[in-house]
Amino acid sequence: MSTPTVVVHADQQSLAEAVAAKLVTRIAEAQAQRGSASVVVTGGGVGTAVLAALNGARNRDSVDWRRLDVWWGDERFLPAGDPERNETGARRALLDHVDLDPARVHAMPATDGPDGDDAEAAAVRYAAELAAAARAERADDGAGLPTFDVLMLGVGPDAHVASLFPKMFDPSEGRTVVPVHDSPKPPPTRISLTMAAIRTAREVWILAAGGSKAHAVGLGLSPATDPLEAPVAGARGAEQTLFLLDAAAAGELPPGVAGSDAP
């Protein structure tokens, strides 16, 4: 796993705009190298702000949107179109405004989908979709995951990432997707990638804004933190891990960890 790099921006808006610009560049690079790209998006205030900033970016269409796969790191298990679903926010902010191939937009199942309110079956279905994409990409019958070029994660004040909450997940979970029940943050039922799946991404970008996230960010960057207690501490990319923060979220960096100011 990679060692985290910390980049600090002045405020949430400048953070969102900078991450959006960086994402355009990273997608374009991946497409130039391999013909297509794959990203995992996140919900929450910062995640949605990044997508909205990307929609308004001048270089937005340097991405070949038809050759991009979009996945989700987690989802609130609610009916399709519910305003609380991460998919709904992502579509409103960006996805409905660009020329994506619908077959390459991989939304997590909803409660009015083929599995109804069976979150376990819905998680199995999403894992199967990931495995099918992996096989199509490289005839892979092992890890069951396609290549994620960039996987973005928000972080909660309790240090959760995706829908992996403290003391509620097994860091060694061998599955790629799991149902989450009795979430401490509503709604209580969710679907989430596992930590094992997150760690396969080439790059993991952890996004945080606001002073309420500062303690969680500090835990995530401390080598002494147990990922079971603070899942953000276990979220690392295979090649690169970035903590992309605003100044308030960078307020409790551990001793010896320095954040570089954004250019």
C-alpha positions in Angstrom: 0.0 0.0 0.0 1.1 3.5 -0.7 2.1 6.2 1.9 -0.4 9.1 2.0 0.4 12.5 0.6 -1.5 15.5 2.1 -2.5 18.5 0.0 -4.2 21.4 1.7 -6.5 24.0 0.0 -7.8 27.2 1.4 -11.5 26.3 1.6 -14.1 23.8 0.3 -14.7 25.5 -3.0 -11.1 25.7 -4.0 -10.7 22.1 -2.9 -13.6 21.0 -5.1 -12.3 22.9 -8.1 -8.8 21.6 -7.7 -9.9 18.0 -7.3 -12.2 18.3 -10.3 -9.3 19.6 -12.4 -7.0 16.8 -11.2 -9.7 14.2 -11.9 -10.0 15.4 -15.5 -6.3 15.1 -16.0 -6.1 11.6 -14.4 -9.0 10.3 -16.5 -7.5 11.7 -19.7 -4.1 10.1 -18.8 -5.6 6.7 -18.2 -7.6 6.9 -21.4 -4.5 7.8 -23.3 -2.5 4.9 -21.8 -5.2 2.2 -21.9 -8.1 3.4 -24.0 -10.5 3.7 -21.1 -10.7 4.8 -17.5 -12.6 3.8 -14.4 -13.5 5.9 -11.4 -15.3 5.3 -8.1 -17.3 8.3 -7.0 -18.5 9.3 -3.5 -21.4 11.2 -2.1 -21.5 13.7 0.7 -21.0 17.5 0.5 -17.4 17.4 -0.9 -17.9 14.5 -3.2 -20.9 16.1 -4.8 -19.2 19.5 -5.0 -16.3 17.9 -6.9 -18.7 16.5 -9.5 -20.5 19.8 -9.8 -17.1 21.7 -10.2 -16.1 19.1 -12.9 -19.4 19.8 -14.7 -18.5 23.5 -14.8 -14.8 23.1 -15.6 -13.5 24.5 -18.8 -11.5 21.4 -19.6 -14.5 19.1 -18.9 -14.7 17.7 -22.4 -11.0 16.7 -22.6 -12.4 13.5 -21.1 -13.9 11.0 -23.6 -17.0 10.4 -21.5 -18.0 7.4 -23.6 -14.9 5.6 -22.5 -15.3 6.1 -18.8 -16.7 3.6 -16.3 -18.4 5.1 -13.2 -18.8 3.0 -10.0 -19.9 3.9 -6.5 -18.0 3.2 -3.2 -21.2 2.9 -1.3 -24.9 3.6 -1.5 -27.9 4.3 0.7 -30.3 1.4 0.1 -33.3 3.4 -0.9 -35.6 3.6 -4.0 -34.1 4.8 -7.2 -34.2 8.6 -7.5 -34.5 9.1 -3.8 -32.7 12.4 -3.0 -30.6 10.8 -0.3 -29.0 8.3 -2.7 -25.5 9.1 -3.8 -26.4 8.2 -7.3 -29.1 10.9 -7.4 -26.7 13.6 -6.3 -24.1 12.4 -8.7 -26.5 12.4 -11.6 -27.8 15.9 -10.8 -24.3 17.3 -10.3 -22.5 15.8 -13.4 -23.6 12.5 -14.8 -26.8 13.7 -16.5 -24.9 16.5 -18.2 -22.2 14.6 -20.0 -22.3 12.0 -22.8 -21.7 8.8 -20.8 -22.4 5.4 -22.1 -25.3 4.2 -19.9 -23.9 0.7 -19.8 -20.8 2.0 -18.2 -22.6 3.8 -15.3 -22.7 1.2 -12.6 -25.2 2.4 -10.0 -25.6 0.2 -6.9 -29.0 -1.5 -6.6 -32.0 0.3 -5.2 -34.8 -1.1 -3.0 -37.2 -1.0 -6.0 -34.8 -3.0 -8.1 -34.8 -6.7 -8.9 -33.8 -7.7 -5.4 -36.4 -5.6 -3.6 -35.4 -4.8 0.0 -32.9 -7.7 0.2 -29.6 -5.9 0.8 -27.6 -9.1 0.9 -28.8 -10.0 -2.6 -28.2 -6.5 -3.8 -24.6 -6.6 -2.6 -24.1 -10.0 -4.3 -25.5 -8.5 -7.5 -23.1 -5.6 -7.4 -20.2 -7.9 -6.7 -21.2 -9.9 -9.8 -21.2 -6.8 -11.9 -17.8 -5.9 -10.7 -16.6 -9.4 -11.5 -18.1 -9.3 -15.0 -16.3 -6.1 -15.7 -13.0 -7.6 -14.4 -13.4 -10.6 -16.7 -14.1 -8.4 -19.7 -11.1 -6.2 -18.9 -8.5 -8.8 -18.5 -10.0 -12.3 -18.4 -9.7 -12.1 -14.6 -11.2 -14.8 -12.5 -9.3 -14.0 -9.3 -9.9 -10.7 -7.5 -13.2 -10.1 -9.2 -12.6 -6.4 -9.5 -11.9 -4.2 -12.6 -9.1 -1.6 -12.5 -10.1 1.5 -10.6 -7.9 4.4 -11.7 -9.2 6.7 -9.0 -11.4 5.8 -6.0 -12.7 8.9 -4.1 -13.8 8.7 -0.5 -15.3 11.1 1.9 -14.7 10.7 5.6 -17.1 11.2 8.4 -16.4 12.8 11.8 -16.4 9.3 13.2 -13.6 8.3 10.7 -15.8 6.1 8.6 -15.3 5.8 4.8 -17.7 4.5 2.2 -20.3 2.8 4.6 -17.6 1.1 6.7 -18.2 2.3 10.2 -15.9 1.9 13.2 -16.1 -1.5 14.8 -18.7 -2.6 12.3 -16.6 -4.2 9.6 -13.9 -6.8 9.3 -10.8 -5.3 7.7 -9.9 -8.8 6.4 -13.3 -9.3 4.7 -12.7 -11.3 1.6 -15.8 -10.2 -0.3 -15.8 -7.1 -2.5 -19.3 -5.8 -1.6 -21.2 -6.1 1.6 -24.6 -5.1 3.0 -24.5 -2.8 6.0 -27.3 -3.0 8.6 -28.0 -0.7 11.6 -25.8 2.1 10.3 -25.2 4.7 13.0 -25.9 7.3 10.3 -29.3 7.2 8.6 -30.5 5.5 6.6 -29.8 2.3 8.5 -29.3 0.0 5.5 -26.6 0.5 2.9 -24.3 -1.3 0.5 -20.6 -0.7 0.5 -17.4 -1.8 -1.1 -15.1 -3.5 1.4 -11.7 -2.4 2.5 -10.2 -5.2 0.4 -11.9 -3.7 -2.7 -10.9 -0.2 -1.9 -7.2 -1.1 -1.6 -7.1 -2.5 -5.1 -7.6 1.0 -6.6 -4.5 2.5 -8.3 -5.2 5.8 -6.5 -7.3 6.5 -3.4 -8.3 10.1 -2.8 -9.7 11.0 0.6 -11.6 14.2 0.5 -12.4 16.2 3.6 -13.6 19.8 4.3 -14.5 21.5 7.6 -13.3 21.4 11.1 -15.7 18.6 12.1 -13.5 16.3 9.9 -10.1 17.3 11.4 -9.9 14.7 14.1 -10.9 11.9 11.7 -8.3 13.1 9.2 -5.7 13.0 12.0 -6.6 9.5 12.9 -6.4 8.5 9.2 -2.9 9.7 8.9 -1.5 8.3 12.2 0.3 5.0 11.7 -0.8 4.0 15.2 -4.5 4.0 14.3 -6.3 0.7 14.1 -8.5 0.6 11.0 -11.1 -1.2 12.9 -11.5 1.8 15.1 -11.1 4.4 12.4 -11.6 2.9 8.9 -10.1 5.9 7.2 -6.7 4.7 8.4 -7.0 1.6 6.3 -8.0 3.3 3.0 -5.0 3.2 0.8 -4.3 3.1 -2.9 -2.0 0.5 -4.5 0.1 3.3 -6.2 -1.0 6.5 -4.5 -3.0 7.8 -1.6 -4.0 11.4 -1.4 -5.6 13.3 1.5 -7.1 16.3 -0.3 -8.2 18.7 2.4 -9.3 22.2 3.1 -7.5 24.2 5.8 -10.1 23.4 8.5 -9.9 19.7 7.9 -6.1 19.8 8.1 -6.3 21.3 11.6 -5.2 18.2 13.5 -2.5 16.6 11.5 -0.4 14.1 13.5 3.2 15.1 14.6 5.6 14.6 11.7 2.9 14.8 9.0 3.0 17.9 7.0 0.5 19.0 4.4 1.7 20.8 1.3 -0.2 23.9 0.3 -1.9 23.6 -3.1 -0.3 25.6 -5.8 
